[in-house]
Amino acid sequence: MADTVDVIREVIGLLEPMVAPDGGSIRLAEFAAEKSRLTVDYLRGSNDACSTCVLDGESLKAFIEEGLQTRGIQLTEVIVSESTPA
């Protein structure tokens, strides 16, 4: 399972530059191999000049799923736990 976790971290790492410019961040919260479930914590950034430019949780989920699928990993469930800065 270490290989799967490495691939998950790789995909998250590739997506980090998409959310970082707006002050966002992504981190692996939990990977439950036996349930084929991935949970990612997403701190959604903000962009006063372009509010629609900030990646929403559903889009991030789709990018994660696509990134994993192209690397041969199919999970039953991907959960993006989204929060916004205080």
Summary of the structure (lengths in Angstrom):
residues: 86
radius of gyration: 12.9
end to end distance: 35.6
largest distance: 43.0
contacts: 234
relative contact order: 0.23
helix: 48%
strand: 26%
